[in-house]
Amino acid sequence: MINVLMRNFLEKEKGLGTVEIVIIIAVLVGIALIFREAIINFVTDIMENVFGDDSIVNDLNSTGIRDNNKIN
C-alpha cells in the first residue's frame, strides 16, 4: 500500500521546470539589489570580526564597489 502510494507520487512529480528556476533566480537577484548596502555592511562586519584586522577590509574598499557600480 505505502509502496504503491510512494511510487505514484514519484511518477507524478517531475521536478522543477526552467521557468520556476528563472523566477527563483530573478527574485534572489532582486532581493540582493534591494538590500545591497545591508549585505555589504554585514559581510564587512563579519570579515572584521573573523580576521580582526582592518587591512583586509580596507583592501576590499567596499565604498569603491558601491561608487563604481551605481544603479540608475
N, C-alpha and C positions, 0 to 999 in steps of 0.2 A: 504494500500500500504506500509506504513512505517512498520507496524506490520509484514507483510509478509517478508520484507527485513531483519528486525531485527531477526526474528525467523530463517530464512535461515542462517544468519551469525552465530548465536549462535549454530545452529546444526552442522555447518561445523567446527567450532573451538572447538577442544577437549582439548586444553591446552598444556602445555609444557610436553615433554616426559622426560624420565630418562636421555637419552643421553645429551639433552640440559642442564639439571641441572648439570650433571657431568662436562660438558665443562665449564660452568659458574664458578663452584667452583674451577676447575683447574686454570682458568685464574686469579681468585681472589687470590688464594694461590701463584701463580707465581708472581703477582704484589707485594704481601706482602713480599715475599722473596727478590725480587729485590730492593725494597725500604725500607728494614727492618731498616736500620740505620736512615733514614729520619723519619720514623714513630716513632721510639723510641725517637728521639730528639724532635719531635713535641709533643708527649704525655708528655714528661718530662717538656717541656716549659709550657704546659697548666697546669700541676699539680703545678708547681712553682707559676704560676700566680693565680690559684684558692686558693691554701692553703697558699701562702705567706710565707712558711717555707720550708727550705731545708731539714729538718729532714725526712719528708715523702719521698722525692725524694731519699735521701741517703739510706733510708731503702730498697727501691726497688733495688738499686745497679745495674743500667742498664748495667754497664760495665761487671759485673759478668754474666749477661744474655748473652751478646754477646760473652764473652770469653769461656763460658761453652758449647755453642751451635753453634760452628763453622760449616760451611758447607764446605766439602772438594771438 
